[in-house]
Amino acid sequence: TIISRVKQIELDEIGSDDICKMLVESGIDKTRAEICADTANGNASYAEKLATDEGFIDFYNQIASALFEINGSRDVLKYSVYFNGKNR
């Protein structure tokens, strides 16, 4: 009943480049803006939240380092603290 009474509006997805540009224009460092825009998956408000979260970049870097340092299943447990967010 409700669906038949509403008008659906299709919105284009906001690209990471546009979100990055918006963040840079608001004073966010370009590298940080790129990471946040790519991580937010088209959600500009989420990208802005990530960009202003002081711990996010550290968390992002820890996860990236862990992924590159894992050489086998034995290493997964060693880095599991990063994946479950308890190190944050």
Gaussian input, Z-matrix of N, CA and C with variables (Angstrom, degrees):
# hf/3-21g

backbone

0 1
 N
 C     1     B1
 C     2     B2     1     A1
 N     3     B3     2     A2     1     D1
 C     4     B4     3     A3     2     D2
 C     5     B5     4     A4     3     D3
 N     6     B6     5     A5     4     D4
 C     7     B7     6     A6     5     D5
 C     8     B8     7     A7     6     D6
 N     9     B9     8     A8     7     D7
 C    10    B10     9     A9     8     D8
 C    11    B11    10    A10     9     D9
 N    12    B12    11    A11    10    D10
 C    13    B13    12    A12    11    D11
 C    14    B14    13    A13    12    D12
 N    15    B15    14    A14    13    D13
 C    16    B16    15    A15    14    D14
 C    17    B17    16    A16    15    D15
 N    18    B18    17    A17    16    D16
 C    19    B19    18    A18    17    D17
 C    20    B20    19    A19    18    D18
 N    21    B21    20    A20    19    D19
 C    22    B22    21    A21    20    D20
 C    23    B23    22    A22    21    D21
 N    24    B24    23    A23    22    D22
 C    25    B25    24    A24    23    D23
 C    26    B26    25    A25    24    D24
 N    27    B27    26    A26    25    D25
 C    28    B28    27    A27    26    D26
 C    29    B29    28    A28    27    D27
 N    30    B30    29    A29    28    D28
 C    31    B31    30    A30    29    D29
 C    32    B32    31    A31    30    D30
 N    33    B33    32    A32    31    D31
 C    34    B34    33    A33    32    D32
 C    35    B35    34    A34    33    D33
 N    36    B36    35    A35    34    D34
 C    37    B37    36    A36    35    D35
 C    38    B38    37    A37    36    D36
 N    39    B39    38    A38    37    D37
 C    40    B40    39    A39    38    D38
 C    41    B41    40    A40    39    D39
 N    42    B42    41    A41    40    D40
 C    43    B43    42    A42    41    D41
 C    44    B44    43    A43    42    D42
 N    45    B45    44    A44    43    D43
 C    46    B46    45    A45    44    D44
 C    47    B47    46    A46    45    D45
 N    48    B48    47    A47    46    D46
 C    49    B49    48    A48    47    D47
 C    50    B50    49    A49    48    D48
 N    51    B51    50    A50    49    D49
 C    52    B52    51    A51    50    D50
 C    53    B53    52    A52    51    D51
 N    54    B54    53    A53    52    D52
 C    55    B55    54    A54    53    D53
 C    56    B56    55    A55    54    D54
 N    57    B57    56    A56    55    D55
 C    58    B58    57    A57    56    D56
 C    59    B59    58    A58    57    D57
 N    60    B60    59    A59    58    D58
 C    61    B61    60    A60    59    D59
 C    62    B62    61    A61    60    D60
 N    63    B63    62    A62    61    D61
 C    64    B64    63    A63    62    D62
 C    65    B65    64    A64    63    D63
 N    66    B66    65    A65    64    D64
 C    67    B67    66    A66    65    D65
 C    68    B68    67    A67    66    D66
 N    69    B69    68    A68    67    D67
 C    70    B70    69    A69    68    D68
 C    71    B71    70    A70    69    D69
 N    72    B72    71    A71    70    D70
 C    73    B73    72    A72    71    D71
 C    74    B74    73    A73    72    D72
 N    75    B75    74    A74    73    D73
 C    76    B76    75    A75    74    D74
 C    77    B77    76    A76    75    D75
 N    78    B78    77    A77    76    D76
 C    79    B79    78    A78    77    D77
 C    80    B80    79    A79    78    D78
 N    81    B81    80    A80    79    D79
 C    82    B82    81    A81    80    D80
 C    83    B83    82    A82    81    D81
 N    84    B84    83    A83    82    D82
 C    85    B85    84    A84    83    D83
 C    86    B86    85    A85    84    D84
 N    87    B87    86    A86    85    D85
 C    88    B88    87    A87    86    D86
 C    89    B89    88    A88    87    D87
 N    90    B90    89    A89    88    D88
 C    91    B91    90    A90    89    D89
 C    92    B92    91    A91    90    D90
 N    93    B93    92    A92    91    D91
 C    94    B94    93    A93    92    D92
 C    95    B95    94    A94    93    D93
 N    96    B96    95    A95    94    D94
 C    97    B97    96    A96    95    D95
 C    98    B98    97    A97    96    D96
 N    99    B99    98    A98    97    D97
 C   100   B100    99    A99    98    D98
 C   101   B101   100   A100    99    D99
 N   102   B102   101   A101   100   D100
 C   103   B103   102   A102   101   D101
 C   104   B104   103   A103   102   D102
 N   105   B105   104   A104   103   D103
 C   106   B106   105   A105   104   D104
 C   107   B107   106   A106   105   D105
 N   108   B108   107   A107   106   D106
 C   109   B109   108   A108   107   D107
 C   110   B110   109   A109   108   D108
 N   111   B111   110   A110   109   D109
 C   112   B112   111   A111   110   D110
 C   113   B113   112   A112   111   D111
 N   114   B114   113   A113   112   D112
 C   115   B115   114   A114   113   D113
 C   116   B116   115   A115   114   D114
 N   117   B117   116   A116   115   D115
 C   118   B118   117   A117   116   D116
 C   119   B119   118   A118   117   D117
 N   120   B120   119   A119   118   D118
 C   121   B121   120   A120   119   D119
 C   122   B122   121   A121   120   D120
 N   123   B123   122   A122   121   D121
 C   124   B124   123   A123   122   D122
 C   125   B125   124   A124   123   D123
 N   126   B126   125   A125   124   D124
 C   127   B127   126   A126   125   D125
 C   128   B128   127   A127   126   D126
 N   129   B129   128   A128   127   D127
 C   130   B130   129   A129   128   D128
 C   131   B131   130   A130   129   D129
 N   132   B132   131   A131   130   D130
 C   133   B133   132   A132   131   D131
 C   134   B134   133   A133   132   D132
 N   135   B135   134   A134   133   D133
 C   136   B136   135   A135   134   D134
 C   137   B137   136   A136   135   D135
 N   138   B138   137   A137   136   D136
 C   139   B139   138   A138   137   D137
 C   140   B140   139   A139   138   D138
 N   141   B141   140   A140   139   D139
 C   142   B142   141   A141   140   D140
 C   143   B143   142   A142   141   D141
 N   144   B144   143   A143   142   D142
 C   145   B145   144   A144   143   D143
 C   146   B146   145   A145   144   D144
 N   147   B147   146   A146   145   D145
 C   148   B148   147   A147   146   D146
 C   149   B149   148   A148   147   D147
 N   150   B150   149   A149   148   D148
 C   151   B151   150   A150   149   D149
 C   152   B152   151   A151   150   D150
 N   153   B153   152   A152   151   D151
 C   154   B154   153   A153   152   D152
 C   155   B155   154   A154   153   D153
 N   156   B156   155   A155   154   D154
 C   157   B157   156   A156   155   D155
 C   158   B158   157   A157   156   D156
 N   159   B159   158   A158   157   D157
 C   160   B160   159   A159   158   D158
 C   161   B161   160   A160   159   D159
 N   162   B162   161   A161   160   D160
 C   163   B163   162   A162   161   D161
 C   164   B164   163   A163   162   D162
 N   165   B165   164   A164   163   D163
 C   166   B166   165   A165   164   D164
 C   167   B167   166   A166   165   D165
 N   168   B168   167   A167   166   D166
 C   169   B169   168   A168   167   D167
 C   170   B170   169   A169   168   D168
 N   171   B171   170   A170   169   D169
 C   172   B172   171   A171   170   D170
 C   173   B173   172   A172   171   D171
 N   174   B174   173   A173   172   D172
 C   175   B175   174   A174   173   D173
 C   176   B176   175   A175   174   D174
 N   177   B177   176   A176   175   D175
 C   178   B178   177   A177   176   D176
 C   179   B179   178   A178   177   D177
 N   180   B180   179   A179   178   D178
 C   181   B181   180   A180   179   D179
 C   182   B182   181   A181   180   D180
 N   183   B183   182   A182   181   D181
 C   184   B184   183   A183   182   D182
 C   185   B185   184   A184   183   D183
 N   186   B186   185   A185   184   D184
 C   187   B187   186   A186   185   D185
 C   188   B188   187   A187   186   D186
 N   189   B189   188   A188   187   D187
 C   190   B190   189   A189   188   D188
 C   191   B191   190   A190   189   D189
 N   192   B192   191   A191   190   D190
 C   193   B193   192   A192   191   D191
 C   194   B194   193   A193   192   D192
 N   195   B195   194   A194   193   D193
 C   196   B196   195   A195   194   D194
 C   197   B197   196   A196   195   D195
 N   198   B198   197   A197   196   D196
 C   199   B199   198   A198   197   D197
 C   200   B200   199   A199   198   D198
 N   201   B201   200   A200   199   D199
 C   202   B202   201   A201   200   D200
 C   203   B203   202   A202   201   D201
 N   204   B204   203   A203   202   D202
 C   205   B205   204   A204   203   D203
 C   206   B206   205   A205   204   D204
 N   207   B207   206   A206   205   D205
 C   208   B208   207   A207   206   D206
 C   209   B209   208   A208   207   D207
 N   210   B210   209   A209   208   D208
 C   211   B211   210   A210   209   D209
 C   212   B212   211   A211   210   D210
 N   213   B213   212   A212   211   D211
 C   214   B214   213   A213   212   D212
 C   215   B215   214   A214   213   D213
 N   216   B216   215   A215   214   D214
 C   217   B217   216   A216   215   D215
 C   218   B218   217   A217   216   D216
 N   219   B219   218   A218   217   D217
 C   220   B220   219   A219   218   D218
 C   221   B221   220   A220   219   D219
 N   222   B222   221   A221   220   D220
 C   223   B223   222   A222   221   D221
 C   224   B224   223   A223   222   D222
 N   225   B225   224   A224   223   D223
 C   226   B226   225   A225   224   D224
 C   227   B227   226   A226   225   D225
 N   228   B228   227   A227   226   D226
 C   229   B229   228   A228   227   D227
 C   230   B230   229   A229   228   D228
 N   231   B231   230   A230   229   D229
 C   232   B232   231   A231   230   D230
 C   233   B233   232   A232   231   D231
 N   234   B234   233   A233   232   D232
 C   235   B235   234   A234   233   D233
 C   236   B236   235   A235   234   D234
 N   237   B237   236   A236   235   D235
 C   238   B238   237   A237   236   D236
 C   239   B239   238   A238   237   D237
 N   240   B240   239   A239   238   D238
 C   241   B241   240   A240   239   D239
 C   242   B242   241   A241   240   D240
 N   243   B243   242   A242   241   D241
 C   244   B244   243   A243   242   D242
 C   245   B245   244   A244   243   D243
 N   246   B246   245   A245   244   D244
 C   247   B247   246   A246   245   D245
 C   248   B248   247   A247   246   D246
 N   249   B249   248   A248   247   D247
 C   250   B250   249   A249   248   D248
 C   251   B251   250   A250   249   D249
 N   252   B252   251   A251   250   D250
 C   253   B253   252   A252   251   D251
 C   254   B254   253   A253   252   D252
 N   255   B255   254   A254   253   D253
 C   256   B256   255   A255   254   D254
 C   257   B257   256   A256   255   D255
 N   258   B258   257   A257   256   D256
 C   259   B259   258   A258   257   D257
 C   260   B260   259   A259   258   D258
 N   261   B261   260   A260   259   D259
 C   262   B262   261   A261   260   D260
 C   263   B263   262   A262   261   D261

   B1=1.4510
   B2=1.5231
   B3=1.3004
   B4=1.4696
   B5=1.5192
   B6=1.3159
   B7=1.4683
   B8=1.5240
   B9=1.3026
   B10=1.4641
   B11=1.5284
   B12=1.3202
   B13=1.4776
   B14=1.5267
   B15=1.2875
   B16=1.4601
   B17=1.5156
   B18=1.2977
   B19=1.4545
   B20=1.5258
   B21=1.2996
   B22=1.4509
   B23=1.5181
   B24=1.3276
   B25=1.4557
   B26=1.5248
   B27=1.3018
   B28=1.4583
   B29=1.5337
   B30=1.3039
   B31=1.4584
   B32=1.5164
   B33=1.3115
   B34=1.4555
   B35=1.5247
   B36=1.3297
   B37=1.4564
   B38=1.5184
   B39=1.3134
   B40=1.4622
   B41=1.5203
   B42=1.3100
   B43=1.4582
   B44=1.5137
   B45=1.3117
   B46=1.4655
   B47=1.5205
   B48=1.3297
   B49=1.4680
   B50=1.5232
   B51=1.3346
   B52=1.4639
   B53=1.5290
   B54=1.3171
   B55=1.4678
   B56=1.5236
   B57=1.3247
   B58=1.4608
   B59=1.5223
   B60=1.3059
   B61=1.4665
   B62=1.5339
   B63=1.3401
   B64=1.4567
   B65=1.5339
   B66=1.3347
   B67=1.4614
   B68=1.5281
   B69=1.3281
   B70=1.4655
   B71=1.5265
   B72=1.3219
   B73=1.4698
   B74=1.5287
   B75=1.3201
   B76=1.4625
   B77=1.5323
   B78=1.3507
   B79=1.4600
   B80=1.5150
   B81=1.3177
   B82=1.4670
   B83=1.5242
   B84=1.3229
   B85=1.4601
   B86=1.5289
   B87=1.3433
   B88=1.4638
   B89=1.5334
   B90=1.3171
   B91=1.4644
   B92=1.5262
   B93=1.3154
   B94=1.4691
   B95=1.5250
   B96=1.3295
   B97=1.4668
   B98=1.5294
   B99=1.3237
   B100=1.4720
   B101=1.5231
   B102=1.3308
   B103=1.4641
   B104=1.5264
   B105=1.3131
   B106=1.4668
   B107=1.5256
   B108=1.3220
   B109=1.4648
   B110=1.5244
   B111=1.3160
   B112=1.4656
   B113=1.5280
   B114=1.3139
   B115=1.4604
   B116=1.5196
   B117=1.3243
   B118=1.4661
   B119=1.5171
   B120=1.3170
   B121=1.4626
   B122=1.5384
   B123=1.3248
   B124=1.4648
   B125=1.5122
   B126=1.3167
   B127=1.4597
   B128=1.5282
   B129=1.3274
   B130=1.4657
   B131=1.5232
   B132=1.3215
   B133=1.4709
   B134=1.5254
   B135=1.3355
   B136=1.4603
   B137=1.5324
   B138=1.3272
   B139=1.4658
   B140=1.5214
   B141=1.3128
   B142=1.4664
   B143=1.5303
   B144=1.3169
   B145=1.4681
   B146=1.5275
   B147=1.3419
   B148=1.4580
   B149=1.5245
   B150=1.3251
   B151=1.4670
   B152=1.5239
   B153=1.3184
   B154=1.4636
   B155=1.5250
   B156=1.3252
   B157=1.4628
   B158=1.5304
   B159=1.3116
   B160=1.4611
   B161=1.5316
   B162=1.3035
   B163=1.4507
   B164=1.5127
   B165=1.3354
   B166=1.4630
   B167=1.5205
   B168=1.3154
   B169=1.4667
   B170=1.5254
   B171=1.3237
   B172=1.4633
   B173=1.5276
   B174=1.3220
   B175=1.4597
   B176=1.5273
   B177=1.3215
   B178=1.4634
   B179=1.5366
   B180=1.3275
   B181=1.4669
   B182=1.5275
   B183=1.3312
   B184=1.4627
   B185=1.5260
   B186=1.3311
   B187=1.4637
   B188=1.5310
   B189=1.3253
   B190=1.4654
   B191=1.5298
   B192=1.3269
   B193=1.4667
   B194=1.5211
   B195=1.3195
   B196=1.4634
   B197=1.5211
   B198=1.3138
   B199=1.4622
   B200=1.5224
   B201=1.3270
   B202=1.4619
   B203=1.5253
   B204=1.3400
   B205=1.4545
   B206=1.5240
   B207=1.3186
   B208=1.4584
   B209=1.5303
   B210=1.3176
   B211=1.4618
   B212=1.5238
   B213=1.3040
   B214=1.4628
   B215=1.5159
   B216=1.3097
   B217=1.4635
   B218=1.5209
   B219=1.3197
   B220=1.4687
   B221=1.5264
   B222=1.3042
   B223=1.4695
   B224=1.5287
   B225=1.3027
   B226=1.4674
   B227=1.5223
   B228=1.3133
   B229=1.4637
   B230=1.5273
   B231=1.3052
   B232=1.4642
   B233=1.5338
   B234=1.3188
   B235=1.4612
   B236=1.5301
   B237=1.3070
   B238=1.4721
   B239=1.5161
   B240=1.3177
   B241=1.4636
   B242=1.5386
   B243=1.3162
   B244=1.4614
   B245=1.5322
   B246=1.3182
   B247=1.4673
   B248=1.5073
   B249=1.3169
   B250=1.4605
   B251=1.5260
   B252=1.3289
   B253=1.4599
   B254=1.5014
   B255=1.3158
   B256=1.4688
   B257=1.5130
   B258=1.3127
   B259=1.4543
   B260=1.5186
   B261=1.2877
   B262=1.4492
   B263=1.4924
   A1=110.68
   A2=116.90
   A3=119.69
   A4=110.64
   A5=117.09
   A6=120.74
   A7=110.94
   A8=118.38
   A9=120.36
   A10=112.02
   A11=117.44
   A12=120.81
   A13=113.73
   A14=117.30
   A15=119.38
   A16=110.36
   A17=114.25
   A18=119.44
   A19=107.66
   A20=115.45
   A21=120.58
   A22=108.99
   A23=115.83
   A24=121.86
   A25=108.07
   A26=116.22
   A27=121.91
   A28=108.74
   A29=116.50
   A30=121.56
   A31=109.09
   A32=115.46
   A33=119.63
   A34=108.99
   A35=115.15
   A36=119.98
   A37=109.08
   A38=115.80
   A39=120.34
   A40=107.33
   A41=116.47
   A42=120.98
   A43=112.36
   A44=115.93
   A45=121.74
   A46=111.47
   A47=116.95
   A48=119.79
   A49=111.31
   A50=116.66
   A51=120.55
   A52=111.39
   A53=115.87
   A54=119.77
   A55=109.72
   A56=116.26
   A57=120.95
   A58=110.72
   A59=116.04
   A60=120.92
   A61=110.22
   A62=117.41
   A63=121.57
   A64=110.37
   A65=116.69
   A66=120.09
   A67=111.62
   A68=116.24
   A69=120.40
   A70=110.02
   A71=116.82
   A72=120.55
   A73=112.02
   A74=116.86
   A75=119.70
   A76=111.79
   A77=116.49
   A78=120.35
   A79=116.10
   A80=117.96
   A81=121.59
   A82=109.23
   A83=116.59
   A84=122.43
   A85=109.69
   A86=116.72
   A87=121.06
   A88=113.19
   A89=117.98
   A90=120.65
   A91=110.53
   A92=116.23
   A93=121.32
   A94=110.04
   A95=116.73
   A96=121.71
   A97=111.02
   A98=117.36
   A99=121.33
   A100=111.04
   A101=116.63
   A102=120.76
   A103=110.05
   A104=116.98
   A105=121.21
   A106=111.50
   A107=117.11
   A108=120.88
   A109=110.56
   A110=117.27
   A111=120.63
   A112=111.59
   A113=116.82
   A114=121.50
   A115=112.09
   A116=117.48
   A117=121.93
   A118=113.82
   A119=118.16
   A120=122.18
   A121=113.35
   A122=115.80
   A123=120.11
   A124=115.26
   A125=118.60
   A126=122.44
   A127=108.82
   A128=116.84
   A129=121.71
   A130=112.55
   A131=117.71
   A132=118.95
   A133=110.95
   A134=116.81
   A135=119.88
   A136=110.26
   A137=117.25
   A138=121.15
   A139=110.36
   A140=116.51
   A141=120.88
   A142=110.63
   A143=116.17
   A144=120.53
   A145=110.45
   A146=116.75
   A147=120.66
   A148=111.39
   A149=115.79
   A150=121.04
   A151=112.03
   A152=117.11
   A153=120.38
   A154=112.63
   A155=116.70
   A156=121.61
   A157=108.23
   A158=116.91
   A159=121.00
   A160=113.34
   A161=118.21
   A162=120.75
   A163=114.99
   A164=117.32
   A165=119.45
   A166=113.39
   A167=118.90
   A168=121.47
   A169=110.28
   A170=117.64
   A171=120.00
   A172=110.42
   A173=116.31
   A174=121.69
   A175=110.38
   A176=117.07
   A177=123.14
   A178=110.16
   A179=116.33
   A180=120.74
   A181=111.75
   A182=117.45
   A183=120.51
   A184=110.85
   A185=115.85
   A186=119.82
   A187=110.37
   A188=116.78
   A189=120.55
   A190=110.65
   A191=117.19
   A192=120.67
   A193=111.13
   A194=115.76
   A195=119.92
   A196=110.73
   A197=116.95
   A198=120.09
   A199=112.23
   A200=116.10
   A201=119.27
   A202=112.25
   A203=117.56
   A204=121.02
   A205=113.38
   A206=118.26
   A207=120.55
   A208=108.94
   A209=115.46
   A210=120.92
   A211=113.11
   A212=116.57
   A213=119.79
   A214=110.22
   A215=114.96
   A216=119.70
   A217=112.77
   A218=118.59
   A219=120.84
   A220=111.63
   A221=117.12
   A222=120.91
   A223=112.55
   A224=117.55
   A225=120.40
   A226=110.84
   A227=117.86
   A228=121.08
   A229=110.91
   A230=116.12
   A231=121.77
   A232=111.32
   A233=117.12
   A234=121.36
   A235=113.54
   A236=117.36
   A237=119.70
   A238=113.21
   A239=117.22
   A240=120.48
   A241=110.86
   A242=117.37
   A243=120.92
   A244=111.32
   A245=115.72
   A246=119.68
   A247=113.46
   A248=118.34
   A249=118.39
   A250=112.40
   A251=117.68
   A252=121.64
   A253=115.51
   A254=119.32
   A255=120.63
   A256=112.28
   A257=116.91
   A258=120.41
   A259=111.86
   A260=116.68
   A261=122.77
   A262=112.42
   D1=-45.76
   D2=-178.48
   D3=-67.48
   D4=-43.68
   D5=-178.00
   D6=-60.00
   D7=-36.06
   D8=-179.52
   D9=-70.36
   D10=-13.59
   D11=-176.56
   D12=-107.15
   D13=-1.01
   D14=178.95
   D15=-109.53
   D16=154.82
   D17=177.95
   D18=-103.30
   D19=125.05
   D20=179.79
   D21=-83.16
   D22=132.36
   D23=178.73
   D24=-117.41
   D25=122.33
   D26=178.61
   D27=-86.06
   D28=125.90
   D29=177.30
   D30=-113.87
   D31=139.39
   D32=176.47
   D33=-71.52
   D34=143.64
   D35=177.08
   D36=-69.22
   D37=141.36
   D38=177.08
   D39=-82.26
   D40=127.53
   D41=-179.08
   D42=-76.93
   D43=156.10
   D44=179.34
   D45=-58.24
   D46=-36.28
   D47=179.64
   D48=-63.31
   D49=-41.47
   D50=178.96
   D51=-67.22
   D52=-40.05
   D53=178.53
   D54=-65.95
   D55=-42.24
   D56=178.13
   D57=-59.54
   D58=-46.12
   D59=179.45
   D60=-60.05
   D61=-43.25
   D62=179.45
   D63=-61.62
   D64=-42.39
   D65=-179.84
   D66=-66.02
   D67=-42.82
   D68=179.18
   D69=-62.95
   D70=-41.22
   D71=178.59
   D72=-64.72
   D73=-24.26
   D74=178.63
   D75=-91.63
   D76=6.83
   D77=173.14
   D78=101.20
   D79=8.72
   D80=178.92
   D81=-84.39
   D82=137.34
   D83=176.62
   D84=-54.22
   D85=141.50
   D86=-174.15
   D87=-59.62
   D88=-43.54
   D89=-179.77
   D90=-63.44
   D91=-45.36
   D92=178.01
   D93=-62.29
   D94=-42.21
   D95=179.67
   D96=-61.66
   D97=-41.83
   D98=179.12
   D99=-62.97
   D100=-45.26
   D101=-179.57
   D102=-63.08
   D103=-46.79
   D104=-177.72
   D105=-66.58
   D106=-40.37
   D107=179.72
   D108=-65.15
   D109=-42.55
   D110=179.26
   D111=-67.99
   D112=-36.90
   D113=-178.30
   D114=-72.62
   D115=-30.82
   D116=-174.27
   D117=-76.39
   D118=-10.39
   D119=173.90
   D120=54.49
   D121=49.17
   D122=175.62
   D123=86.00
   D124=2.93
   D125=-178.89
   D126=-103.54
   D127=100.54
   D128=-174.25
   D129=-63.50
   D130=-40.31
   D131=-178.86
   D132=-68.01
   D133=-35.13
   D134=176.73
   D135=-68.22
   D136=-39.54
   D137=177.42
   D138=-60.78
   D139=-41.08
   D140=178.67
   D141=-65.05
   D142=-40.17
   D143=177.79
   D144=-62.87
   D145=-44.62
   D146=178.41
   D147=-62.57
   D148=-40.59
   D149=-177.13
   D150=-65.64
   D151=-27.00
   D152=-179.33
   D153=-98.47
   D154=-1.44
   D155=177.56
   D156=-85.11
   D157=112.16
   D158=-174.91
   D159=-61.91
   D160=-29.93
   D161=-177.74
   D162=-88.67
   D163=-10.54
   D164=-174.24
   D165=-63.09
   D166=-46.91
   D167=-176.98
   D168=-63.96
   D169=-39.95
   D170=176.42
   D171=-61.47
   D172=-45.12
   D173=178.49
   D174=-61.08
   D175=-45.57
   D176=178.53
   D177=-58.20
   D178=-46.30
   D179=-179.11
   D180=-66.18
   D181=-37.25
   D182=177.75
   D183=-64.32
   D184=-43.48
   D185=179.38
   D186=-64.25
   D187=-45.21
   D188=-179.83
   D189=-61.38
   D190=-43.88
   D191=178.82
   D192=-62.44
   D193=-44.06
   D194=-179.64
   D195=-61.08
   D196=-42.94
   D197=-179.43
   D198=-62.16
   D199=-36.73
   D200=179.93
   D201=-77.90
   D202=-23.81
   D203=-177.21
   D204=-91.72
   D205=-12.78
   D206=179.20
   D207=-74.62
   D208=118.47
   D209=-179.04
   D210=-107.98
   D211=-9.37
   D212=-179.11
   D213=-174.73
   D214=179.43
   D215=-176.17
   D216=-63.53
   D217=-26.50
   D218=178.58
   D219=-66.06
   D220=-28.28
   D221=-179.00
   D222=-79.34
   D223=-19.35
   D224=-175.84
   D225=-60.58
   D226=-45.93
   D227=-179.55
   D228=-62.65
   D229=-39.34
   D230=179.66
   D231=-58.41
   D232=-37.42
   D233=-177.18
   D234=-101.78
   D235=5.02
   D236=-176.68
   D237=-60.83
   D238=-28.07
   D239=179.23
   D240=-59.26
   D241=-33.08
   D242=179.18
   D243=-71.64
   D244=-36.84
   D245=-175.53
   D246=-77.20
   D247=-23.74
   D248=179.47
   D249=-96.90
   D250=1.22
   D251=173.61
   D252=79.78
   D253=5.31
   D254=-177.98
   D255=-74.04
   D256=-15.58
   D257=178.78
   D258=-83.74
   D259=-6.44
   D260=-174.21
   D261=-83.96

